[in-house]
Amino acid sequence: MKKRKIAFHWQILTGMVFGIVFGLVAVNYGWIRFTDFYIKPWGTIFINLLKLIAVPLIIVSLISGVSNLTDISKLSKIGLKTIGLYLLTTVIAITVGLVIVNITRPGKVFPKDKAQEFKQKFSDNVKEKQTEALELKEVSPLQPFVDIVPSNVFNSMTDNTKMLQVIFFAILFGVGMVMLPQDKVKPVKVFIDGLNEVVLKMIDIIMKMAPYGVFALLAALITDVAGNNPQDTLSLFAALALYAITVVAGLLMMIFAIYPIFITFFTKMKYTKFLKVISPVQLLAFSTSSSAATLPFTMETAEEKLGISKEITSFILPLGATINMDGTSLYQAVAAVFLAQVYGMDLSLVQQLTIIVTATLASIGSAAVPGAGMVMLVIVLTAVGIPTEGIALIFAVDRPLDMLRTAVNVTGDTTIASIIATDENQIDLSV
């Protein structure tokens, strides 16, 4: 009798559950050191493997996708539609966050003594983020465009926070191939296509480790958050419960209300099917807290399970992992209003509109790596005059929320890819 294979999303989910259970057991029995020394490294190895393959994947898939276009104007048309939709969903996400946080008003119930406690506990983290944000503030408004163009692409390939520079180089390379006679670039095209197949096979190999990597990541996260005094951590988490619930409510609204509207009206697929297909991607994004690290699996799933052409996925998804941060933008809006409420500040309509504009622009420049949203939050807070020291209040619950908002980010990327693929008639629904 043939042994039935467990679906990949169940493997991921099992790894998550076992990781959480092990982490809780480790905290209660004092296995913190054992977890840090012998469990956590496997999670780090898994993350490194995903980051390892991200840059090669973007280069070969983007060059392959762009070089398959026969008309440069088609690339610009797809690009404009993609960026337009990414900005639209980002603005919607921020608006959803602002509406919910103004209804729940979590900052009004935050204990003042806890506020001081958090400020002291995370003072070093706050200074680090303030310094990074200050460096970003003291540059030209056109700096994001300057940063897109690398002075040395090989340096960019060694830094996952410079993914947009790698994308720029790959698109430019692909455009150069399109503009040359086909007989001149045929050897290069054959090489790139072959290289693309090798990279995809490497992804298959890496993903076999995913359940174990997820287990290690979640186990280490539990022990890192709880430390040696779980009761203290739980009391601090309880003080932020309403804030966390507000963020989670907004993120879930994006997944179960906003994206279904986009999929229903602009594609021919059912959202239930769409959600079932991308659930392993969401779980992996949740575990890694990195859109960039999840990108190889996102692209593979979009092509093989949703039937989206490689031409679309190779251009839209890498771009989305870099500039489309719906979950992060929503979180920034909620966090900004929450902190304003904690400090007794009533934000005007103009200030809340400023949050929408600033958070939208910040999401474009936000790196697709864990914790980058916190730096962008400092910029948003500064724009509306909220004390940046307040981010210390939300550091303790930031990591689990970061995991969930990353899942929203990749869902948004895949939603837009499905819409563009449908509009360009480059999706095979029979898949």
C-alpha positions in Angstrom: 0.0 0.0 0.0 1.4 3.4 -1.0 2.2 5.7 1.9 0.2 8.9 1.8 2.3 12.1 1.9 1.4 14.7 4.4 0.5 18.1 2.8 3.2 20.6 3.1 1.1 23.2 5.0 0.4 20.5 7.6 4.1 19.8 7.9 4.7 23.5 8.5 1.9 23.8 11.0 3.1 20.7 12.9 6.6 22.2 13.1 5.0 25.4 14.5 3.0 23.6 17.2 5.9 21.4 18.3 8.1 24.4 18.4 5.7 26.4 20.6 5.2 23.3 22.9 8.9 22.7 23.2 9.6 26.4 23.9 7.0 26.4 26.8 8.5 23.2 28.2 12.0 24.7 27.9 10.9 27.8 29.8 9.3 25.8 32.6 12.1 23.3 33.1 15.0 25.8 32.6 16.2 24.4 29.2 17.0 28.0 28.0 20.7 27.4 27.5 20.1 24.0 25.8 17.6 25.7 23.4 19.9 28.5 22.6 22.9 26.2 22.0 21.3 23.2 20.2 17.9 24.2 18.9 18.1 27.8 17.8 21.1 27.3 15.5 19.0 25.1 13.2 16.5 27.9 12.8 19.3 30.3 12.0 20.6 27.8 9.4 17.2 27.6 7.8 16.8 31.4 7.6 20.3 31.7 6.1 19.5 29.1 3.5 16.4 31.0 2.5 18.4 34.3 2.3 21.2 32.5 0.4 18.8 31.5 -2.4 16.8 34.8 -2.5 19.3 36.9 -4.5 20.2 34.2 -7.1 16.5 33.6 -7.5 15.6 37.3 -8.1 18.5 37.7 -10.6 17.8 34.7 -12.8 14.0 34.8 -12.6 13.8 38.5 -13.3 16.2 38.4 -16.2 14.4 35.4 -17.6 11.0 37.0 -17.2 11.9 40.4 -18.7 13.9 38.8 -21.5 10.9 36.8 -22.6 9.0 40.0 -23.3 9.1 41.1 -26.9 8.0 44.7 -26.3 9.5 47.1 -23.7 6.2 49.0 -23.5 4.6 45.9 -22.1 7.0 45.9 -19.3 6.3 49.5 -18.4 2.6 48.9 -18.6 2.8 45.9 -16.2 5.1 47.9 -14.0 2.8 50.9 -13.7 -0.2 48.7 -12.9 1.7 46.8 -10.3 3.0 49.8 -8.5 -0.4 51.5 -8.7 -2.1 48.4 -7.1 0.6 48.1 -4.5 0.2 51.7 -3.4 -3.7 51.3 -3.4 -3.6 48.3 -1.1 -1.0 50.0 1.2 -3.3 53.1 1.6 -6.3 50.8 2.3 -4.3 48.8 4.9 -3.2 52.1 6.7 -6.8 53.4 6.6 -8.1 50.1 8.1 -5.6 50.3 10.9 -6.5 53.9 11.7 -10.2 53.2 11.8 -9.8 50.2 14.1 -7.4 51.9 16.5 -9.7 54.9 16.8 -12.6 52.6 17.7 -10.7 50.4 20.3 -8.5 53.2 21.7 -6.0 50.8 23.4 -3.7 53.6 24.5 -6.3 55.0 26.9 -6.2 51.9 29.1 -2.5 51.5 29.2 -1.2 51.8 32.8 1.3 54.7 33.3 3.5 52.7 35.6 3.9 50.0 32.9 4.8 52.7 30.4 7.8 53.7 32.6 8.8 50.1 33.1 8.9 49.5 29.3 10.9 52.6 28.7 13.6 51.5 31.0 13.6 47.9 29.9 14.0 48.7 26.2 16.0 51.9 26.3 19.0 50.5 24.4 16.7 49.2 21.6 15.0 52.6 21.4 18.3 54.5 21.0 19.4 52.2 18.2 16.2 52.6 16.2 16.2 56.4 16.8 19.8 56.6 15.4 18.9 54.6 12.3 15.8 56.7 11.7 17.7 60.0 12.2 20.2 58.9 9.6 17.3 58.3 7.2 15.8 61.7 8.0 18.9 63.6 7.2 18.9 62.8 3.5 17.3 64.2 0.4 13.7 63.3 -0.4 15.0 61.9 -3.6 17.4 59.5 -1.7 15.1 56.5 -2.2 15.6 56.9 -6.0 19.3 57.3 -5.6 19.4 54.1 -3.4 17.7 52.1 -6.1 20.7 52.4 -8.5 23.7 50.5 -7.2 27.3 51.7 -7.6 28.5 48.1 -7.3 26.0 45.4 -8.0 28.2 42.7 -6.4 28.1 44.6 -3.1 24.3 44.8 -3.4 24.2 41.1 -3.8 25.9 40.5 -0.5 23.3 42.6 1.5 19.6 41.4 1.6 18.5 44.9 2.6 19.6 46.2 -0.8 17.2 43.9 -2.7 15.8 46.8 -4.8 19.2 47.4 -6.2 19.5 43.8 -7.3 16.0 44.1 -8.9 17.1 47.2 -10.8 20.2 45.5 -12.1 18.2 42.4 -13.2 15.5 44.4 -14.9 18.2 46.5 -16.7 20.0 43.4 -17.8 16.7 41.9 -19.1 15.8 45.0 -21.0 19.3 45.0 -22.6 18.6 41.4 -23.8 15.2 42.4 -25.3 16.7 45.3 -27.2 19.4 43.2 -28.9 18.8 40.8 -31.8 17.7 37.4 -30.6 20.5 35.5 -32.2 23.0 37.6 -30.2 21.5 36.9 -26.8 20.4 33.3 -27.4 23.4 31.7 -25.6 22.8 34.0 -22.6 19.1 33.2 -22.5 19.8 29.4 -22.6 22.3 29.9 -19.8 19.9 32.0 -17.6 17.0 29.5 -18.2 19.2 26.6 -17.2 20.5 28.5 -14.2 16.8 29.2 -13.2 16.0 25.5 -13.2 19.0 24.8 -11.0 17.9 27.5 -8.5 14.4 26.1 -8.4 15.7 22.7 -7.6 17.8 24.2 -4.8 14.6 25.7 -3.4 13.0 22.3 -3.4 15.9 20.9 -1.4 15.9 23.8 1.1 12.1 23.6 1.6 12.4 20.0 2.8 14.0 21.4 5.9 11.2 23.9 6.5 9.2 22.0 9.2 12.4 21.5 11.2 13.5 25.1 10.7 10.1 26.4 11.7 10.2 24.2 14.9 13.6 25.6 15.9 12.6 29.2 15.2 9.4 29.1 17.2 11.1 27.2 20.1 13.8 29.8 20.3 11.3 32.7 20.0 9.4 31.4 23.0 12.5 31.1 25.2 13.8 34.5 24.0 10.5 36.3 24.9 9.9 34.5 28.2 13.5 34.4 29.5 13.9 33.2 33.0 10.8 34.8 34.4 7.7 33.8 32.4 5.3 35.3 35.0 6.9 38.8 34.5 6.7 38.5 30.7 3.0 37.4 30.9 2.1 40.4 33.0 3.8 42.8 30.6 2.0 41.1 27.6 -1.3 41.4 29.4 -0.9 45.2 29.7 -0.5 45.3 25.9 -3.3 42.8 25.1 -5.8 45.4 23.6 -3.1 47.0 21.4 -2.1 43.5 20.1 -5.7 42.6 19.5 -6.2 45.8 17.6 -3.3 45.1 15.3 -4.3 41.5 14.8 -7.9 42.5 14.0 -6.7 44.9 11.3 -4.3 42.3 9.8 -7.0 39.6 9.8 -9.4 42.1 8.1 -6.9 42.5 5.3 -6.7 38.7 4.8 -10.4 37.9 5.2 -12.1 41.0 4.0 -10.0 43.3 1.8 -8.0 40.7 -0.3 -11.1 38.6 -0.9 -12.8 41.6 -2.5 -9.8 42.1 -4.8 -9.6 38.4 -5.7 -13.4 38.1 -6.3 -13.8 41.3 -8.5 -10.5 41.2 -10.4 -9.7 37.5 -10.9 -11.7 34.4 -11.9 -10.6 32.2 -8.9 -12.4 31.6 -5.6 -10.7 33.2 -2.6 -11.2 30.0 -0.6 -9.0 28.1 -3.2 -6.5 31.0 -3.3 -6.2 31.0 0.5 -5.8 27.2 0.6 -3.0 27.3 -1.9 -1.0 30.1 -0.3 -1.5 28.9 3.3 1.9 27.2 3.4 3.5 30.5 2.2 1.7 32.4 4.9 2.9 29.9 7.5 6.4 30.2 6.3 6.3 34.0 6.3 4.8 33.9 9.8 7.7 31.7 11.0 10.5 33.6 9.4 9.2 37.2 9.7 10.8 38.0 6.4 9.2 38.6 3.0 12.6 38.2 1.3 13.3 34.9 3.0 9.9 33.6 2.0 10.2 34.9 -1.6 11.6 31.7 -3.2 8.7 29.7 -1.9 6.1 32.4 -2.7 7.2 32.4 -6.4 7.3 28.6 -6.6 3.7 28.4 -5.2 2.4 31.2 -7.4 3.7 29.4 -10.5 3.0 25.8 -9.7 -0.2 26.0 -7.6 -1.9 29.2 -8.8 -0.9 28.9 -12.5 0.6 32.4 -12.7 3.2 32.7 -15.5 6.8 33.0 -14.7 6.9 36.3 -16.6 4.5 37.8 -14.0 5.8 36.2 -10.9 9.5 36.9 -11.6 8.8 40.6 -11.9 5.9 41.3 -9.5 6.7 39.2 -6.5 10.3 40.3 -6.0 9.1 43.9 -6.4 6.3 43.3 -3.9 8.7 41.8 -1.3 10.6 45.0 -1.5 8.0 47.8 -1.7 4.6 46.3 -0.8 4.2 46.1 3.0 0.5 46.2 3.7 0.8 44.5 7.0 3.8 46.6 8.1 2.0 49.8 7.1 -1.2 48.9 9.0 0.8 48.1 12.1 2.6 51.5 11.9 -0.7 53.3 11.7 -2.1 51.5 14.8 1.2 51.8 16.7 1.4 55.6 16.0 -2.2 56.3 17.2 -1.7 53.9 20.2 1.4 55.7 21.4 -0.3 59.1 20.9 -3.2 57.9 23.1 -0.7 56.7 25.8 0.9 60.2 25.8 -2.6 61.8 26.0 -2.3 63.3 22.5 -5.4 63.6 20.3 -4.3 63.4 16.7 -6.2 65.7 14.3 -7.5 64.5 10.9 -4.6 66.2 9.2 -2.1 64.4 11.4 -3.8 61.1 10.7 -3.7 61.8 7.0 0.0 62.6 7.5 0.4 59.1 9.0 -1.2 57.6 5.8 1.2 59.5 3.5 4.3 58.9 5.6 3.6 55.2 6.3 2.9 54.6 2.6 6.3 56.2 1.6 8.1 54.4 4.5 6.8 51.0 3.3 8.4 51.5 -0.1 11.8 52.0 1.6 11.3 49.3 4.2 13.7 46.3 3.9 12.0 42.9 3.6 13.7 41.6 6.8 12.6 41.1 10.4 12.4 44.3 12.5 12.8 46.8 9.6 9.3 48.1 10.3 10.3 49.4 13.7 12.8 51.8 12.1 10.2 53.1 9.7 7.8 53.5 12.7 10.2 56.0 14.2 10.0 58.1 11.0 6.1 57.9 11.1 6.1 59.0 14.8 8.5 61.9 14.1 6.2 63.1 11.2 3.3 63.7 13.6 5.2 64.8 16.7 4.8 61.7 18.8 7.7 61.0 21.2 9.8 58.3 19.6 10.8 56.9 23.0 7.3 55.4 23.0 8.3 52.5 20.8 9.8 51.0 23.9 6.2 50.3 25.0 5.6 47.9 22.1 9.0 46.2 21.7 7.9 43.2 23.9 5.0 42.3 21.6 6.6 43.4 18.3 8.0 40.0 17.3 4.8 38.0 17.2 3.0 40.9 15.5 5.9 41.1 13.0 5.3 37.5 12.2 1.7 38.0 11.4 2.2 41.2 9.4 4.8 39.4 7.3 2.1 36.8 6.5 -0.2 39.7 5.4 2.6 41.2 3.3 3.1 38.0 1.2 -0.7 37.6 0.9 -0.9 41.1 -0.6 2.0 40.4 -3.0 0.4 37.2 -4.3 -3.1 38.9 -4.5 -1.6 41.6 -6.8 0.3 39.0 -8.8 -3.0 37.1 -9.4 -4.8 40.3 -10.5 -2.1 41.4 -12.9 -1.8 37.8 -14.3 -5.5 37.7 -14.9 -5.5 41.1 -16.6 -2.6 40.1 -18.8 -4.2 36.7 -19.5 -1.1 35.0 -18.1 -2.8 32.6 -15.6 -3.7 29.0 -16.1 -6.8 28.4 -13.9 -6.8 24.7 -14.7 -3.7 24.3 -12.4 
